[in-house]
């Protein structure tokens, strides 16, 4: 700590979901290390009832990033109208986003904090505002959770977005990435960003949020599950890159060898939850699979994790995962695929298992190991909890971010 408390403004556009949960915990840790922290976020900030050791400026007049699920009509005309409505909403949201970032840029230039730290940059045009801030003398850093356009259905759109994103990163004096694998992948994709600006950090544990999200009890009664039946849980956003269909296929392969249930819970975006239900029905496991396609209120997170024998992350593409850290904080082992920084966070055979990506047979084998021996899974969960306490404490992570931030702010 120095005589001057470093003034850090953290910008997170999302007011709900995993990104704001991460931002809340990081800001708390930075404040505990002596920084003067302000979190700028959406007007729909969902963590306002929690204790705060930092200032929150919920000024961004953006749409809710977690919205009620719309049920489209079945006729051709209804589908066409729905498609037109979606395009109109996207266009208007683009205009709103541009307006709000213009206002944000002016305010940050007026306030002149020592560091402005951003999370994922979702649109290439944000580079215009980042360069404007840089030219005004602001020091910009980023915790880069994501840098690829994962959910694009057309490869040409993904390629175009990746090329445009090359203009996003040069204004940052420091970019923090979760783990060495992600740092290497980012450096390979964006060789124009000097290696000296890249810093590998760990993903902090989620114990603070799991404690805050504990509504008591568990979710067995909600889902109609027998009291002693082992349960595999998938938790988080339902998107194409998450590999839920691989998980359902793997569970169907495992089910004849173990009496268990599968719960898939999370907000659906870009996927049809009914397709998951139909798949489970075709595979003969419909009664054993629960699809809860909604955004879970904070108070339901810990009760959901409490019913899990194992938490499964069958991702086809990823960088890091707050769900993994939340599982550890709840004392639950994990099964993850070998993508991004996930393998770095798992002690294979101790805190969970690592399996090849898009390999339902290997995933089924790991599920059978976990679900057929709940006592062993519980021991692995305790090992995961201890591992998280030892390796993923926020205090050294915040200390590293502050040390780099002081260095770049003095250049």
N, C-alpha and C positions, 0 to 999 in steps of 0.2 A: 504494500500500500504506500502511496505517496501522500505528501501534504495536500495536494490537489486531488479531490475525488473526481475521477474521470467521469465526464458526462456522456453517457451512452444512450442514444435513442434507437430502440429496436422496432423495426417495422414488420408487422405481420398482417397481411390483408385478411386472412381468414379469421372470422370471429368465433368459429366453432370447429371442433374436430381435432385431429392429432397435431396439426401444426401449431394451433394456439395453445394446446396442452404443453407442447415442447417449449414454446416461447415463455409461457408462464413459469415453468420450472427453471429455465435458463436465466430469466430476469431475476428470479428469487436468488439464484446462486450468485449472479454477478453483484447483486445488492449486498449479499452476505459477505462478499469479498471487498466491500468498500466502495463500489461504484455507485454513482448517482444515475439511476436507470429510469427511463420513460419508455413504456410500451405503447406504440401507436397501432391501433387496430380498427376493425370494423365496428360500426355502431351496434352490431348484433353480438357483441362480446358475451360469451356464455359463462365466464368464470367470475363474474362480478361479485358473487356472494362469498368467494373464498378470501382468506386473509392475504393482504398484499404488503410487501416491503418495498414496493416501487410504485411509481405513478403510472396510471393507465389513462391514455388519451384515446377514447373510442370515437374518433372523429370521422373515419372514412365512411362516407355514405354510399356503401355498396349493397348489393343484394345479399340475401342469406346464402352462404355457400352450402348449407344443408337445408334442402327444401322438401316439402311434402311431396310424396310420389304422385305423379299424374297418371291417370289411367286413360290411355288413348281410346278413341272410338274404334269400332270394328269395321266400319264401311270405308270404301276408297276415298270418299269425300272427306270423312272425318280424319283419316290419316293424312290426307293432303293438307287440310287446315292445320293439323297439329304440326306438320313439318314446316309450314309457313310461319306459324306462331313461334316455333323454336328459332328459326332464322332471325325473325324480328327481335326476339328477346336477346339473342346473342349480339346483334348489331347495337341495340340500345345499351346493353351492358358494356360493350366496348367503348361507347361514347362516355358513359358514366365513369368507367375506370380511367379514361384519359383525363376527364375533368378533375376527378379526385386526386390523381397523381400530380396534376398541374398545381392544384392547391397545396398538396403535401410538399411538393418541391419548394414552392415559395416560402412556406412556413419553416421548413428545415433550414433554408438559407438565412432566414431572419434569425432563427434561434441559435444557429451555429454550435451544435454540440461537438464534443471532441471526436466522437465516432458516430456514424450512422450505420447500423448493422441491419442487413436485410436477410430474409429467408429466400425461398425459391422465387425466382423471377419467371412468371408464367407466360408473359407475352414479349416477343422481341422488341416491340415498340417502346417498352420501358427503358431501353438503352438510351433513348433521347433524353429522358429525365435524369438518368444516372450520369450521363456526360455533362448535363447542365449543372448538376450538383458538384461534380468534380471540378468543372471550370470555375465555379464560385468558391472553391477552396475547401470544400468539405472532404473529410476522409471517410471513405466508404469501405465497409467490409461485408462479408456474407457468410452465413452458415448455409451451405449449399446442400439441401436435402435431396434435390432432384435436378438433373440437367438434361434429361432426355424426354422426348415427347412419346411416352410409352403407349398411350391408349389410342394413337392414330391408327385407323383401320387401313389406310392406304400408305404404302411405303414411301410414295412420292411426297406426301404431306409431312411425314416424319423427317425425311431427308431435308426438305425445305426449311422446316422449323429449326433443325439442328444447324443448318448453314447460317440462318439469320441470327441464331443465338450466339454466334461468334462475336457479335458486336456488343453483347450484354456484359461480358466478363472483364474486359480491359479496364473499366473505371474502378474496379475493386482493388484496394491496396493489399487486402488479404482475403483469401477464400478458405474457409474451414470445411473439410469433408469428413464424413464418418468412416474412418478406418483407412488403412493403407491400400486395400483393393480399390476402393472408390477413388482415392487420390490418383492411383495409377491409371484408372479408366478415364477419369476426367482429363488428365494430362495428355493421354493419347488422343482423345477426341478434340481437345482444344490446345494444340501445341503452341498457339500464339500467346498463351498466358504463361508468363515466366514461372518456372518451377519454384522459384524462391517465394512466390506469393501464395503457394498452396501449403496447407497445414492439415495434417491428419489429427482428428480428435475423436474421442469415444462418444457414443450416444449415451447421455446420462440416464440413470435409472429412473423408473416411474413410480417409486414408492410414495412420493408426495401425492401424486394424482390418484393412485390406487387407494390410499387412505382417505382422500377427499371424496372418492367415488363410492365409498362403502355405505350402501343403503341398508345393510343388515340382511341376514338370512342368505338364501341362495335361490337360484332360478329354477329348481327342479319342478316346483308346483306350477310355475308359469308355463313351462313347456310340457307338463304332463309326463315327466320322466320317473321311472321307478326309483326308490330311494337309494338302492345299492348298485345300480347299473353303472359301469364305466362309461364315461362320456368323452368324446373327442370334440373340441371346440375350435371353430374358426371365428375370429372376431376382427372386424375392421371393414373398410370400404369394399363393397363388391364391385370389382372392375375386371375387365378382361385380363389384365396382367396378373391378377391375384391367383389364377389357377384353381378356382373352386370346382370346375368341372373335373379336373384331374383328381381332386380330393374325393369327390363323390364316386368316381370310378374306383379309386383305391379302396374306399370304405366298402364298396360292394364286393371287392376281392377279399377283404379281411373279414367281413361279416360272418361267413360260414364257420370261421374258426374261433370267433369270440362274440359273446352276447354283449352288445354295446349300442350306444346311440351316438349320432352325430348332430351337433347344433352349429348352424351357420348363421351368424348374426352380424348385420351391418347395413349401412346405407347403400342402396344400389345405384350405380351410375354407369351407363353404357352396357348394362347386361339386363336380361329378363329373368327375375327370380322364378317365374313360373317354368322357365326352361330347366332350371335346376330341379324343381319339384318333379317335372315330367321325366327327367333323366333318372332320378331316384326311383320313380315308379317303374320305368322300363327295366331297370336293373334289379327289381324285386326287393328294394330296401326302403320303399316309401314310408312305411310305418316307423322306421328307425331313424328317419332324417327330419330335422326341423329346420326350416328356412325362415328366419325372422328378418325380413328385408326392410329394416327401418333404422334410423339413427338412434342408438341407445342413449337415453338420458344418463348423465354422469353417475347418478345414484345406482344404475343397473350394471355398471361395469364390474365392480368387485363381486357382486352376487353371481354374475355370469362366470367369472373366472373361478369362483369357488366350486362350481359343479364340474370343472374340467379335470379329467384325469391327465389329459395332455392337451396342449394348444398347438394347432397345426398351421404352419405358414407355407402353403404349397406354391409360393410365388413363381411365376415364369420370368419375372424381371423385377428387380428392386435394388435399392441402395442400402438402406438400413431399416429398422422397424421399431417404432414405439410399442407396438403390440408385443414384440418379443420381450422388451424390458418390463412391460406391465405384467406379463406372465411370470417372469422371474420374481418381480416384486410381490406377486401373490403366491409365490412358492410353487409354481407349476413348471414342469419340464416342457420342452418344445420339440417339434419336428420341423425342420426348415429345409428348403431347397438350397442347392449350391449356387446362389446368385448374389452378386454385389458383396456387401460387407456382412451378410448373415452368417456365413461359416466362421468368421472371425469372432463372433459373439457366442458361439456354442462350443462347449467342450464335448466332443462327440462321444457318446456312451456315458457321460457323467451328468451334464445339465440338459441333455437331449440328444437328438440324432440329426445328422446332415444326410440328405438323400439327393440323388441327381434330379435336375429339373425335368419336368414333364415326363416322369417315370412312375406311373401308377403302381407298377409291380413293386418297385423299391419302397414306395410310400406305404403300400399295403403291409409289407414286411415290418416296417417300423411301427405302424399302427398296431399290428398284432403283438409285438413285443411290449408296447406300452399298455394296451387295453387288457391283455391277458394276465397282467401282474400289477394290479393297482398299488400294491404295497411297494414294489420296486419303483414304480412311477412316482410315488410320494417321496421316496428317498431321493430320487433324482431332482424332484422339485425343491427339496430342502437344500440340495447341493447348488441348485440354480439360484436360490435366494442368497446363500452365502457368497456365491461367486459374484452376484450383482453388487452386494455390499462392499466386497473387496476391490472390484475392478471398475465399477461404473458410478462411483460417487460423484456428485456434481461439483464438489469443492475444488478438486484438482483440475477439472475441465474448465470451470470458470476462471481459475487462476491462469491457465494456459491462454485462454481467449483474451484475458486482460493484459497479459504480458505481451502478446503479439500486438494488441490494440495500442498499447503505450508506445511500442516501438514504431509502428507505422504512423501514428499521429504526430510524432516528433520529427519526421523526415521533412 
